[in-house]
Amino acid sequence: MTRHGFEDLAGQRFLITGATGFVGRRLCARLTAQGARVTALVRETSVRDGLPSDAQLTVGDLTTAEGAEAVREAAAAADCVFHLAAVVKSRSAEGYWRCNSAGSGRLAKALASLASPPRLVVCSSLAAGGPARPGQPRTEDEPPAPVSHYGRSKLAGELAVRELADRLAVVAIRPPIVYGPGDPAFLPSLLPMIRSGIVVKSGFGPRHYSVIHVDDLCTALLAAATRGRTMCPDVPDSGVYTVSDGTEHTWHGICRTVADALGRRPPLVLPVPHAVTRAVAECAEALGRLGGFVPPLNRDKTRELRCTAWTCSAERARTDLGFVPSIPLAEGIAATLEG
C-alpha cells in the first residue's frame, strides 16, 4: 500500500484544519470511527465540544506564521491533510482573504517544505467557481467567475495552493449548499420562515440550487484523499471537483421538502426586490456591529442571492473519484430534523 493508497483507514494518519467547524466535526467523527488517527488543528479560542475524545489536538492559526509552523510540525507525520478552515462571513473583504487565501497559501508552503509532503485535500466552495446558467449546471472546466468577496477569496485560496502543485499533491472539492446534523446556517435560517408559512426569496423568477448532505461531502473528501487527478500549476481546472446530491433543486422545491418534513403545508414563497434584501442586510450588519457579531445575511451574501442558479455537475467526481451521493434531500432533511 502506498502512502496515499488508503485501502483501510485503520491506523492511517490525518491532519484536519477547521476541525471544530460543521464539516470538520463530522469528518473527524467519521475518521476516528473507522480507526484512523486524527490530529485536529484548533485555535486557542475554538469551542472543542463535539470533537472525538481520541482525536489529538494541535493549537495553531493559519493566519499567522507561528500557526503555519505548528501545522508543519503536525503534518510531518500525516498521510493526508484535509483543509477545511475557512471564514464564511466577515465584516470586510480583508477578513475573507486573510484566512481563505493567505491561510491556504501558508498551509501549502508549510506542507511543501516537508521532505515527504502529505496529500492535501482542500474543501473549497461552489462560490469559487461562480453561479451557473439555469438548466446548465456549472462544470469544472468553465472559467471561474465568483461574484462575492467570499467566492473570490476561496478561488484565491485554490490558486495559492496550485502554485505549489509541482511539489505537493493537491485536490480541491467544491461543494454547493451543505446541510445536515450540526448545520449552522442553511436550515436554521430557513426553519423559522417555513414554520411561519411565508418564505422570502430575493428577486423575481425561479431560483435553482445544488445541495449536498454533510455525510456525502465527507464521502467525497475521503475519496479525494485516495483518488482523483491532482492539480497541475499550468492547467486551471485540474484537480478540481464539484459535488452535489445529483439533483437540481428549485427554491420552491426545497421549501416544500422542508415543510413536508415538518408536517406542514407548503409555505408561500414571497419574492422581494434585491434592493430590499440589500437594505435588510445593511441593517443586519449595523446591528451586528453593535452586538459584536456578523449576521448570516450581509451585503456580501446578497451578491450571491442576486444569481438565478447555483448548480453544478458532479460527473467528473463520479468518473475520477468514484463519488456517488447516497442521501437524497427529502431523506437528509427528515433525518436532520429528527436528530
Salt bridges, closest charged atoms under 4 A:
ASP79 OD1 - ARG3 NE 3.82
ASP79 OD1 - ARG13 NH2 3.27
GLU94 OE1 - ARG98 NH1 2.29
GLU140 OE1 - ARG316 NE 3.92
GLU158 OE1 - ARG174 NH2 2.83
ASP215 OD1 - ARG26 NE 2.68
ASP215 OD2 - HIS213 ND1 3.94
ASP237 OD2 - ARG316 NH2 2.65
ASP245 OD2 - HIS249 NE2 2.82
GLU248 OE2 - HIS208 ND1 3.12
GLU282 OE2 - ARG278 NE 3.45
GLU285 OE1 - ARG299 NE 2.76
ASP300 OD1 - ARG303 NH1 2.92
GLU304 OE1 - LYS301 NZ 3.00
GLU315 OE2 - ARG318 NH2 2.48
ASP320 OD2 - ARG229 NE 3.82
